[in-house]
Amino acid sequence: MAMNRTGSSRPNPRGEGGQTRSRKNNKMPKWVVVLAWLAALGSLAFGAMIAGILVYYDSQLPDFRQLSEYKPPLITRVYDRNGEIVAEYANERRIWVSINEIPKPVIDSFLAAEDTHFYEHGGYDLKAIIRASLVNTLTHRTQGASTITQQVAKTYLLSSERTYTRKIKELILSWRIEKAYTKNEILELYLNRIYLGNGSYGVAAAAQTYFSKSLSELTMPERAMIAGMPQAPSRYNPVRNPSAAKARRDIVIRRLQDEGFVKKEEADAAIATPLGLNISPLKQGEDAPHFAEYIRQMVLKEYGEKALYQDGLSVYTTLDLPTQRRAEEAVYKGLRDYDRRHGWRGPLDHMKTLDGWQKEVDAFAEKYAHSWRIGEPAVVLKVGADSARVGLSDEREGIVARSTAKWTGKGALNSFLKVGDVIMVKAVAKDGKNYSLEQLPNVQGALVAMDVRTGEVLAMVGGLGEGVGFNRAIMARRQVGSSFKPFVYAAAMEKGYTPASTVLDAPLVFNNSDGSEWKPHNYDKKFTGMTTLRQGLEQSRNLMTVRLTQDIGLRDVAEVSRRVGLKGLPITDLSVVLGSINYTLMEMTSAYSVFPRGGTYIEPTYLRRVQDSKGVTLFRAHPACEKCLASLGASPDENPVLPKTGGKEAMDPQNAYLMTNVLQGVVLRGTGYSLSSLGRPLGGKTGTTNDYVDAWFVGFSPSLAVGVWVGFDTPKSLGYGETGGRAALPIWKTFAEAQFKGTPIEGFSVPQGIEFVQVDAKSGLLPGANSEKVITEAFKEGTAPTETTPDYVDESGYEIFNSGATGGDSERPAENGGGAGSGASAPRSNGGGGGAAGNPIENLLRTFGIY
């Protein structure tokens, strides 16, 4: 049988014509061929278009490799000595954390909310793009389809403009980013850069801002709230729109449930919880405003604005925040007490009408926000004799009782308050209903506390109010009054005087070159005759201080002052030894710290260490006594070696201790007596200037030096009787009571070469038969008195000295030239007296240009 052409043995019933029919049946229709060609050409054209687009945009695309070199703007944080944040400075609040430090539940929350298939796609999700396109085209709703990779491309490399051009660039960059980086690297860039409202960039910053927590401390609903914010940070801001934020949070929780990250029971419980916000804005140094501002200026000057606000420096300071808070409270209380002693000055302002009072009070509240420690503004809505109803910010209302205004001395409230008066009030109970009447003090004050051993500043209060501006602790140069006297006595110790040496306390008159007279006098206008140096300093005797200076020479006082950091003392004006010279509170406190430190001067220190964002140390201060193991609590029978410190020797350790011991007497028996109730070794000195313009108290314990100043910014009298002991000392005491509470009592270290001898408190000699008071006095070895107090001392032998210019008189003792007391070791002559023959006062007057 013949085979046909198809390979079949089956006969062809139609013979040869069958082949023609077969060809006709297998021929494709022309329209199919045309369509195939059009499809092929379309595909080629589409491919060419895509290629053209890629080529066209390739030159316009930023280099995605710069992501590897990206350096985000970070927060500079200022820490206290315990690691507590004092202040934060940044253009953007961002805390950069590596992907390994971000808890998996946080990552899961963002994947559920933003990009469920992140670990599966190649940079973009085609299904999501088609779905979003249909929704946006066919409905009135808008839906996004950006993957996390696309958001990284947009955030880091492109703008936020809503155009197809940007979208095309975004898709291209996303594909390239996926090829160049791992998924975890992309996720780390995303979670640290996204904006999450309220100035927070990145998940760690948002956790701090909204919940005051670290990422590991966040609960599931808290994580969900933060994860829901990237879609619309403004719309879902929990501070401004809590209801929208909660609704969005609940959607994310359900997404977590749908994706199997949490169980339904957990989701239901989470949705039932409130937002639970604990807002924590950037720290602005609220607890230490003046110190924080001082540090900000230091860092700005040393490292520049970019480093301060973008480089994420870690600035470790010497500040101790618990100490600072006690200092702030002590200054506030002291100035408040002073202000109340001087009566009611009237309201802050007065509203003519109560219409819209809420808005006006809100404005006052913002204006006086820095005075939160004192109180807050309120408007009087209704007032009677015994109470007043007041309106506060945020439409709150409260009651001010007459009992809280007794300090005004005005009686009934309606006798000095009117409806519409804007006053300061402070809550007296947590119920927010009862308030006390307050007043903004117009007096100012400052406090400095520093570590004696290291010179580190532990607290700095530059005044009441905000820290930006005038810092009275380091910028205000004011007359120091009698607080300068210890440095005169320290110079005398170097000249051979002892605490038991005596100097005449009697009237003095100096004739100036312009014909005027200078008549220094004691505060009490009394004279005590021959008086020991100890008593002279304890009772702050002006006249004997001037005589003492005449004997030792003003140049020597200036030299001692220079060595303790008090520079620029004039050597031709005797009035400076009574405190007419100007110094800052920081300078005075630092100078006083030389005494308990054993004679060494150390510049005040504010910074311990500065590090960059990678932990590289840019600056390190070496504490002067970092490894000291000083033996404290010494007694006259125990003389431990003083700790070795850095700095420069300002006086020998023996003289430093003698002054420490004498200044302890100021607290035990003198102008600082009120501190004796604290029951621990303390030394210090009050200071009051003419007309009570400036009030001081500077003192120390074995470990802490503290200075307090009170006065008006524009110098004027604080009022009669407002001495250092009344205006400044109470602030020092309030601070010390809180600071030392619960701490062990420590004693001052006694150096080698010191001996303790009992002497007559008045004569400074060995006790006699009729000695009324005997004290244990400190001496350098070999300088203790050897004579006994006589039964009778004649102190009437004065000779009157005429200066010769205009006949002005002054008195001086007939013997000893006003130098060392009888029976004590007489100081060596230095050209200015000290037991020298002739007329030493006349010589000194010529030397000083006073004669």
C-alpha positions in Angstrom: 0.0 0.0 0.0 1.4 3.4 -0.9 2.0 5.9 1.9 0.5 9.3 1.5 2.5 12.6 2.3 1.3 12.9 5.7 2.9 9.6 6.6 -0.5 7.7 6.9 -1.3 4.4 5.1 -4.9 5.4 5.1 -6.1 5.9 1.4 -7.0 9.5 0.5 -10.6 9.3 -0.6 -10.2 12.5 -2.6 -6.9 11.5 -4.3 -4.5 14.4 -5.0 -7.1 17.0 -4.2 -6.8 16.1 -0.6 -3.4 17.8 -0.3 -4.9 21.1 -1.6 -7.7 21.0 1.0 -5.3 20.3 3.8 -3.2 23.4 3.0 -6.2 25.5 2.9 -7.5 24.4 6.3 -4.1 25.0 8.1 -3.7 28.6 6.9 -3.9 31.2 9.8 -6.4 34.0 9.3 -4.7 37.3 8.3 -6.1 39.2 11.3 -4.4 36.9 13.7 -1.1 37.4 12.0 -1.6 41.2 12.0 -2.4 41.1 15.7 0.7 39.0 16.4 2.9 41.4 14.5 1.3 44.4 16.3 1.8 42.7 19.7 5.4 42.0 18.8 6.0 45.6 17.6 4.1 46.9 20.7 6.3 44.8 23.0 9.4 46.1 21.2 8.1 49.7 21.4 7.2 49.3 25.2 10.7 47.8 25.8 12.2 50.6 23.9 10.1 53.1 25.8 11.1 51.6 29.1 14.7 51.6 28.0 14.4 55.2 26.9 12.8 56.2 30.2 15.6 54.5 32.1 18.2 56.1 30.0 16.5 59.5 30.3 16.1 59.4 34.0 19.4 57.7 34.7 21.3 61.0 34.4 18.8 62.7 36.7 18.9 60.1 39.5 20.9 60.7 42.6 23.6 58.2 43.4 21.9 55.7 45.6 25.4 54.6 47.0 25.4 57.7 49.1 23.1 55.9 51.5 26.3 54.2 52.7 27.8 57.5 53.6 24.6 59.0 55.1 25.2 60.8 58.3 21.9 61.7 60.0 21.5 64.9 62.1 21.5 63.6 65.6 20.6 65.0 69.1 23.4 66.4 71.2 22.8 65.4 74.8 24.1 67.0 77.9 24.3 64.7 80.9 24.9 65.3 84.6 27.6 63.4 86.5 25.1 60.5 87.1 24.1 60.1 83.5 20.8 61.9 83.7 19.9 64.1 80.8 20.1 67.8 81.5 19.5 69.2 78.0 19.1 68.2 74.4 20.0 70.3 71.4 19.0 69.3 67.8 17.4 70.6 64.6 15.6 67.2 64.4 15.0 64.9 67.4 16.6 61.7 66.3 18.2 58.8 68.2 20.0 56.5 65.8 19.8 52.8 66.7 21.1 49.8 64.7 18.7 47.2 63.4 20.1 44.7 65.9 19.0 47.0 68.8 15.4 47.4 67.5 13.2 44.8 69.1 11.4 42.4 66.7 7.9 43.3 67.9 8.7 46.9 66.8 9.7 45.7 63.4 6.7 43.5 63.1 4.4 46.4 63.9 5.9 48.5 61.0 5.8 45.6 58.6 2.1 45.0 59.4 1.3 48.7 59.0 3.4 49.6 56.0 4.8 46.7 54.0 3.7 43.1 54.9 5.7 41.6 52.0 8.9 43.6 52.6 11.1 40.5 52.8 9.6 39.1 49.6 9.5 41.8 47.0 12.3 43.3 45.0 11.8 46.9 45.9 8.2 47.5 44.7 4.9 45.6 45.0 3.3 45.3 41.6 0.0 44.0 42.9 -0.2 46.9 45.4 0.5 49.4 42.7 -2.3 48.0 40.4 -4.7 47.9 43.4 -3.9 51.5 44.4 -4.2 52.7 40.8 -7.7 51.2 40.5 -8.8 52.6 43.8 -7.5 56.1 43.0 -9.0 56.0 39.5 -12.4 54.4 40.3 -13.1 55.9 43.7 -12.9 59.1 45.6 -10.4 57.6 48.0 -6.6 57.8 47.7 -4.4 54.8 48.5 -0.7 54.5 48.5 1.4 51.6 47.3 4.9 52.5 48.4 7.0 49.8 49.9 9.5 50.5 52.7 12.2 50.5 50.1 10.4 53.1 48.1 10.0 55.3 51.2 13.7 55.0 51.8 14.4 56.1 48.2 11.9 59.0 48.6 13.1 60.1 52.1 16.8 59.9 51.5 17.2 60.6 47.8 14.1 62.4 46.5 11.6 65.0 47.4 8.0 64.5 48.7 6.3 66.0 45.6 3.4 64.0 44.3 4.3 63.6 40.6 4.6 60.7 38.2 8.2 61.8 37.5 9.1 61.4 41.1 7.3 58.0 41.2 9.2 56.7 38.3 12.5 57.8 39.8 11.4 56.2 43.1 10.7 52.8 41.4 14.1 52.8 39.6 16.0 53.7 42.8 14.1 51.2 44.8 15.1 48.4 42.4 18.7 49.5 42.6 18.7 49.9 46.4 17.4 46.3 46.7 20.3 45.1 44.6 22.9 46.9 46.6 21.7 46.6 50.2 20.4 43.9 52.4 16.8 44.0 53.7 18.0 44.7 57.2 20.2 47.6 56.0 17.2 49.1 54.2 15.0 48.6 57.2 17.5 50.3 59.5 17.6 53.4 57.3 13.8 53.5 57.2 13.2 53.1 61.0 15.7 55.8 61.9 14.7 58.4 59.3 10.9 58.4 59.2 9.1 61.4 60.6 6.7 60.5 63.4 5.3 63.8 64.5 6.2 66.3 67.3 9.7 66.9 65.9 10.6 63.2 66.3 12.5 61.4 63.6 12.9 57.6 63.9 11.3 55.0 66.2 13.6 55.5 69.2 13.0 59.3 69.3 9.2 58.7 69.0 9.3 56.2 71.9 10.9 58.9 74.0 8.6 61.7 72.8 5.3 60.0 73.3 5.9 57.5 76.1 9.2 58.5 77.7 10.4 54.9 77.1 13.1 53.1 75.3 12.1 50.8 72.4 12.4 47.7 74.5 10.0 49.1 77.1 7.1 49.8 74.7 3.9 47.8 75.0 2.1 46.3 72.0 -0.5 49.1 71.7 2.3 51.7 72.1 4.3 50.1 69.3 1.1 50.0 67.1 0.4 53.7 67.7 3.9 54.7 66.6 3.8 52.3 63.6 0.6 53.8 62.4 2.0 57.3 62.2 4.2 57.3 59.0 1.1 57.3 56.8 0.1 60.8 58.0 2.1 62.1 61.0 0.0 65.3 61.3 -3.4 63.6 61.0 -2.4 60.9 63.5 -0.6 63.1 65.9 -1.7 61.8 69.3 -1.1 65.1 71.0 -3.3 67.2 68.6 -5.7 64.5 67.5 -5.8 61.6 70.0 -9.0 60.2 68.6 -7.6 59.8 65.1 -4.4 58.4 66.5 -6.3 55.8 68.5 -8.4 54.8 65.5 -5.2 54.4 63.4 -3.5 52.5 66.2 -6.5 50.1 66.4 -6.2 49.4 62.6 -2.6 48.5 63.0 -3.4 46.2 65.9 -5.9 44.3 63.7 -3.3 44.1 61.0 -1.0 42.5 63.5 -3.7 40.0 64.3 -4.4 39.3 60.6 -0.7 38.7 59.9 -0.5 36.3 62.9 1.8 38.5 65.0 -0.7 38.6 67.9 -3.7 36.6 69.0 -7.2 37.9 68.8 -7.5 38.1 72.6 -4.3 40.2 72.7 -5.6 42.5 70.0 -9.0 42.9 71.7 -7.3 43.8 75.0 -4.9 46.3 73.3 -7.7 48.0 71.5 -9.5 48.5 74.8 -6.6 50.4 76.3 -6.3 54.2 76.1 -3.3 55.8 74.4 -1.5 56.3 77.7 0.7 59.1 76.5 3.6 60.3 78.7 4.9 63.2 76.6 8.6 64.0 76.9 9.7 66.9 74.7 13.3 67.7 74.2 15.0 68.5 77.5 15.7 72.3 77.5 17.7 72.3 80.7 14.6 73.1 82.8 16.2 71.8 86.0 19.4 73.8 85.5 18.6 76.5 83.0 21.7 78.7 83.6 24.1 75.8 83.8 22.7 74.3 80.6 22.9 77.5 78.8 26.5 78.0 79.9 27.4 74.5 78.6 25.6 75.2 75.3 27.7 78.3 74.8 30.9 76.4 75.7 30.2 73.6 73.2 29.0 76.1 70.5 32.2 78.1 70.9 34.5 75.0 70.9 32.9 72.8 68.2 30.6 75.0 66.2 26.9 75.2 65.4 26.7 72.1 63.2 28.4 69.9 65.8 26.0 71.2 68.5 22.8 70.7 66.6 23.5 67.9 64.2 26.4 65.7 65.2 24.9 64.0 68.2 27.6 64.9 70.7 27.5 63.4 74.2 28.5 66.0 76.7 29.2 64.8 80.2 29.2 67.6 82.7 30.1 67.9 86.4 26.6 68.9 87.4 24.8 66.8 89.9 21.0 67.2 89.2 19.8 66.3 92.7 22.2 68.9 94.1 21.0 71.4 91.5 17.4 70.9 92.3 18.1 71.6 96.0 20.0 74.7 95.0 17.2 76.0 92.8 14.6 75.4 95.5 16.8 77.1 98.2 17.3 80.2 96.1 13.6 80.4 95.2 12.6 80.0 98.9 15.1 82.6 100.1 14.1 85.2 97.5 10.5 84.5 98.2 11.0 85.0 101.9 12.9 88.3 101.3 10.2 89.5 98.9 7.4 88.8 101.4 9.3 90.7 104.1 9.0 93.8 102.0 5.2 93.5 101.3 2.7 93.4 98.5 3.6 95.4 95.3 0.3 94.9 93.5 -1.0 92.8 90.6 0.9 91.9 87.4 -1.7 93.6 85.3 -5.4 94.4 85.2 -8.1 93.3 82.7 -10.7 96.0 82.1 -13.2 93.3 81.1 -13.5 89.6 81.8 -14.8 88.9 78.2 -12.4 86.4 76.7 -10.3 86.2 79.9 -9.3 82.6 79.1 -7.3 83.7 76.0 -5.6 86.5 77.9 -4.7 84.3 80.8 -3.2 81.7 78.4 -1.1 84.5 76.9 0.1 85.5 80.4 0.8 81.8 81.2 3.1 81.5 78.2 4.8 84.8 79.1 5.6 83.6 82.6 6.2 80.0 81.9 9.7 80.2 83.1 8.4 81.2 86.6 6.7 77.9 87.2 8.6 77.4 90.4 7.0 80.6 91.8 3.5 80.1 90.5 1.3 80.8 87.5 -0.8 83.8 86.3 -4.5 83.9 87.1 -7.2 86.5 86.8 -9.5 87.5 89.7 -13.0 86.5 88.7 -14.7 87.2 92.0 -13.3 88.5 95.3 -14.6 88.7 98.9 -13.0 89.4 102.3 -12.0 85.8 102.9 -11.6 84.2 99.4 -11.2 85.0 95.8 -12.2 82.9 92.8 -9.5 83.0 90.1 -9.3 81.8 86.4 -6.2 80.1 85.2 -4.9 78.9 81.8 -6.7 76.0 80.0 -10.0 77.4 81.4 -9.3 76.1 85.0 -10.6 77.8 88.0 -9.6 77.8 91.7 -9.9 79.5 95.1 -7.4 81.7 96.9 -8.0 81.8 100.6 -7.3 84.8 102.8 -5.1 82.7 105.0 -2.6 82.3 102.1 -2.2 86.0 101.8 -1.4 86.9 105.4 2.2 87.8 104.4 0.8 90.9 102.6 -0.3 92.5 105.9 -3.3 93.8 104.0 -6.2 92.0 105.8 -9.3 91.3 103.8 -8.6 90.2 100.2 -11.1 92.7 98.7 -9.1 95.5 100.3 -6.3 95.1 97.9 -7.6 92.8 95.1 -10.1 93.7 92.4 -12.0 91.8 89.8 -9.8 91.7 86.7 -6.5 91.8 88.5 -3.9 89.4 87.1 -2.0 87.8 90.0 0.4 85.0 90.6 -0.9 81.9 92.4 0.4 78.5 93.3 -1.4 75.2 93.9 -1.4 74.3 97.6 -3.0 70.8 97.1 -3.0 68.2 94.3 -6.7 68.7 93.8 -6.0 71.8 91.7 -8.7 73.8 93.5 -6.9 75.7 96.2 -4.1 78.2 95.5 -1.9 80.5 97.5 -1.3 84.2 96.6 2.2 84.6 95.3 4.3 87.5 94.0 7.2 87.6 91.5 10.2 88.7 93.4 12.0 91.5 91.8 15.1 90.8 93.8 17.7 88.3 92.4 20.1 85.8 93.8 22.6 83.2 92.8 24.1 80.1 94.2 27.2 78.0 93.3 28.2 74.7 94.8 31.5 73.0 93.9 33.4 69.9 94.9 36.2 71.0 97.2 38.5 68.2 96.2 38.2 68.5 92.4 36.9 72.0 91.7 33.9 70.4 89.8 30.8 72.6 89.7 27.9 70.5 91.1 25.2 73.2 91.0 24.8 76.7 89.5 21.8 78.9 90.0 22.2 82.1 88.0 19.0 83.7 89.2 15.2 83.3 89.2 13.7 82.8 85.7 14.8 81.4 82.4 18.5 80.5 81.8 18.9 82.3 78.5 20.4 85.7 79.3 22.2 87.0 82.3 23.9 84.4 84.5 24.5 86.1 87.9 26.7 83.3 89.1 29.4 83.9 86.6 28.6 87.2 84.9 27.6 89.6 87.7 30.6 91.3 89.2 29.4 92.8 92.5 31.0 94.3 95.6 31.9 91.5 97.9 31.8 93.3 101.3 33.2 91.5 104.3 33.3 88.2 102.5 36.7 89.4 101.2 38.2 89.7 104.7 39.5 86.0 105.0 42.1 86.8 102.3 43.4 89.7 104.3 43.7 87.4 107.3 45.3 84.7 105.2 47.9 87.2 104.1 48.5 88.1 107.7 49.1 84.4 108.5 51.8 84.3 105.9 53.5 87.3 107.7 53.7 85.5 111.0 50.4 86.4 112.6 48.4 83.6 114.4 44.7 83.4 115.1 45.5 84.5 118.6 47.5 87.6 117.5 45.8 90.8 118.6 45.1 94.0 116.6 43.5 97.2 117.9 39.8 97.7 117.1 39.4 101.5 117.4 38.5 104.5 115.3 40.5 105.5 112.1 40.3 108.6 110.0 42.1 109.0 106.6 42.4 112.2 104.7 42.1 111.8 100.9 44.1 113.8 98.4 40.9 115.7 97.4 40.4 116.9 100.9 37.7 114.5 101.8 37.8 112.1 104.7 37.4 108.3 104.8 36.2 107.1 108.2 35.7 103.3 108.2 33.5 102.0 111.0 32.3 98.8 112.3 28.7 97.6 111.6 27.7 98.0 115.2 29.5 101.4 115.6 31.3 100.0 118.6 35.0 99.3 119.4 36.5 96.3 121.2 40.1 97.5 121.8 42.8 94.9 121.5 41.1 91.9 119.8 42.4 88.6 118.5 42.3 87.9 114.8 39.9 85.1 115.4 37.4 87.4 117.2 38.0 90.1 114.6 37.0 87.7 111.7 34.2 86.0 113.7 32.6 89.4 114.5 33.7 91.0 111.1 35.4 94.0 112.6 36.2 96.5 109.9 38.6 98.8 111.8 41.0 96.1 112.8 40.9 94.7 109.3 42.1 98.0 108.0 44.8 98.2 110.7 45.9 94.7 109.9 46.3 95.6 106.2 48.3 98.7 107.2 50.8 96.4 108.9 51.2 93.6 106.4 50.9 95.8 103.3 48.2 95.9 100.7 50.6 94.4 98.1 50.7 91.2 100.1 47.0 91.0 100.3 46.8 91.5 96.5 49.3 88.7 96.0 47.4 86.2 98.1 44.2 87.2 96.3 45.8 86.7 93.0 46.9 83.2 93.9 43.4 82.1 94.9 41.9 83.5 91.7 40.8 86.9 92.8 42.8 89.1 90.4 43.0 92.8 89.9 43.0 94.0 93.5 44.1 97.6 93.6 47.1 98.3 95.9 46.4 102.0 96.5 42.9 101.8 98.0 42.6 100.5 101.5 38.8 100.3 101.2 39.1 97.2 99.0 39.9 95.1 102.1 36.4 95.9 103.4 35.0 94.6 100.1 34.6 97.6 97.8 36.2 95.4 95.1 34.0 93.5 92.6 34.1 89.8 91.9 31.7 87.1 90.7 30.1 84.5 92.9 32.0 81.8 91.0 35.3 83.5 91.7 34.6 83.9 95.4 33.3 80.4 95.9 36.4 79.0 94.1 38.7 81.1 96.2 37.1 79.9 99.4 37.5 76.3 98.4 41.3 76.8 98.7 41.0 76.7 102.5 39.4 73.3 103.0 41.4 71.9 100.0 44.7 72.5 101.9 45.9 75.6 100.1 45.6 74.5 96.4 43.7 76.5 93.9 41.9 74.7 91.0 40.0 76.4 88.2 36.3 75.6 88.3 35.5 72.7 86.1 32.2 72.3 84.2 32.9 69.5 81.7 34.1 65.9 82.3 34.1 64.5 78.8 32.8 65.2 75.3 32.2 62.4 72.8 31.1 62.3 69.2 28.2 60.1 67.9 30.6 57.1 67.4 32.0 57.3 71.0 35.2 58.9 70.1 36.4 61.2 72.9 36.9 64.8 71.8 37.7 66.2 75.2 38.5 64.8 78.6 39.0 66.7 81.8 41.2 65.0 84.4 39.6 65.6 87.9 42.3 66.9 90.2 41.6 64.3 92.9 40.2 61.4 90.8 41.9 58.7 92.9 42.3 60.5 96.2 41.7 58.4 99.3 41.9 61.3 101.8 41.5 60.4 105.5 38.7 62.5 106.8 37.3 63.2 110.3 40.7 64.2 111.8 41.0 65.5 115.3 43.8 67.4 117.1 45.3 64.1 117.9 45.2 62.7 114.4 47.0 64.4 111.4 46.4 62.6 108.1 48.2 63.7 105.0 46.1 66.1 102.9 45.0 64.7 99.5 47.2 65.5 96.5 45.3 67.6 94.0 46.0 69.3 90.7 46.1 73.0 90.4 48.5 75.5 91.9 49.6 76.0 95.5 48.0 79.3 96.7 49.1 79.0 100.3 50.9 76.5 102.4 48.7 73.7 104.0 49.3 75.0 107.5 48.0 78.5 106.8 45.1 77.1 104.8 44.1 75.0 107.8 44.5 78.0 110.2 42.1 80.0 108.1 39.7 77.0 107.8 39.7 76.7 111.6 39.1 80.4 112.1 36.2 80.4 109.6 34.7 77.5 111.5 34.6 80.0 114.4 32.5 82.3 112.3 29.9 79.5 112.2 30.2 78.5 115.9 30.3 82.0 117.4 30.2 84.7 114.8 28.0 86.1 112.0 27.3 82.6 110.6 26.1 81.3 113.9 22.7 80.1 112.6 24.5 77.3 110.7 25.8 75.8 114.0 22.4 74.1 114.3 23.4 71.8 111.4 25.7 70.0 113.8 28.6 69.5 111.5 32.0 71.1 110.7 31.4 74.2 108.5 33.3 77.4 107.8 32.3 80.5 106.1 31.9 84.3 106.1 29.1 86.8 105.6 29.4 89.9 103.4 27.4 93.1 103.4 28.1 96.2 101.3 27.3 99.8 102.0 23.6 100.6 102.2 22.8 96.9 102.1 23.2 96.7 98.3 24.8 93.3 98.1 24.4 90.4 100.6 26.8 87.4 100.6 27.6 84.2 102.3 30.4 82.0 101.1 31.2 78.8 103.1 32.3 75.3 103.0 32.3 71.8 104.4 35.2 69.4 104.1 33.8 68.3 100.7 31.6 71.1 99.4 32.1 74.9 98.8 29.0 76.9 98.4 28.5 80.6 97.7 25.3 82.7 97.8 24.7 86.2 96.6 21.5 88.3 96.8 20.8 91.7 95.3 19.0 93.7 92.6 20.2 93.6 89.0 20.3 97.4 89.0 22.2 98.0 92.3 20.1 99.5 95.1 19.6 98.9 98.7 18.0 95.7 99.8 16.6 97.5 102.8 17.7 98.3 106.3 19.1 95.3 108.1 19.2 93.0 105.0 22.7 91.9 105.7 24.5 88.8 104.4 23.4 87.0 107.5 19.8 87.8 106.9 19.4 87.8 103.1 22.0 85.3 101.9 22.8 83.0 104.8 19.2 81.5 105.0 19.5 80.4 101.4 22.9 78.7 102.2 21.3 77.0 105.2 18.3 75.8 103.4 20.5 74.3 100.7 22.9 72.7 103.2 20.1 71.2 105.3 18.8 69.4 102.2 22.2 68.5 100.8 23.7 67.1 103.9 20.6 65.3 105.1 21.4 61.6 105.8 25.1 62.0 104.9 27.9 61.1 107.4 29.6 63.9 109.3 33.1 64.5 108.2 35.8 66.7 109.7 38.4 68.9 108.1 41.8 67.3 107.4 44.6 68.7 109.7 48.0 68.9 108.0 51.4 68.1 109.6 52.9 71.0 111.5 49.7 72.1 113.3 49.4 72.0 117.1 46.4 72.8 119.3 46.9 74.9 122.5 44.4 76.3 125.0 44.4 80.1 125.2 42.4 82.9 126.7 39.7 83.8 124.1 40.1 87.5 124.6 43.9 88.1 125.1 45.1 85.2 122.9 47.7 84.3 125.6 47.8 81.3 127.8 45.0 81.2 130.2 45.5 83.1 133.4 43.9 83.0 136.8 41.1 85.4 135.8 40.5 84.1 132.2 36.8 84.1 131.7 36.7 82.0 128.5 39.3 79.5 127.3 39.3 78.0 123.8 41.5 75.5 122.0 43.4 77.4 119.3 45.3 76.1 116.3 48.9 77.2 115.7 51.7 76.4 113.5 54.3 74.5 115.5 56.5 76.9 117.4 54.2 79.9 117.2 51.9 79.3 120.2 52.0 82.0 122.9 54.3 81.4 125.9 53.1 84.2 128.1 50.2 84.0 130.5 47.3 86.3 130.5 47.9 89.0 133.2 45.4 89.6 135.9 44.8 93.1 134.6 45.2 94.5 131.1 45.4 98.3 130.5 43.9 99.0 127.0 43.6 102.8 127.5 47.1 103.7 126.2 46.4 105.3 122.8 48.2 108.2 121.2 46.5 110.4 118.7 48.1 110.6 115.3 47.6 113.7 113.1 48.0 113.0 109.4 49.3 116.5 108.8 47.1 117.1 105.7 44.0 118.6 107.2 44.3 117.5 110.8 42.3 114.3 110.5 42.9 112.0 113.5 43.2 108.3 113.8 44.1 106.2 116.8 46.7 103.6 117.2 48.0 101.6 120.2 50.9 103.0 122.1 52.9 99.8 121.5 53.1 97.1 118.8 52.1 99.4 116.0 48.8 97.7 115.6 50.5 94.4 114.7 50.7 91.1 116.6 49.1 90.9 119.9 51.1 91.0 123.1 52.5 87.7 123.9 52.1 86.3 120.4 54.9 86.0 117.9 55.4 89.4 116.4 55.3 89.5 112.6 58.4 90.3 110.7 58.7 93.9 109.4 57.8 94.3 105.7 58.3 98.0 105.4 54.8 98.7 106.7 54.9 98.2 110.5 54.5 95.0 112.3 56.4 96.1 115.4 58.8 98.4 113.5 60.2 101.5 115.3 59.1 105.0 114.3 55.7 105.9 112.9 54.6 102.9 110.6 51.1 104.3 109.9 52.5 107.5 108.5 54.8 105.6 106.3 52.0 103.4 105.0 49.7 106.3 104.3 52.4 107.8 102.1 52.9 104.5 100.4 49.1 104.2 99.6 48.8 107.8 98.5 46.3 108.5 101.2 48.5 110.9 103.3 
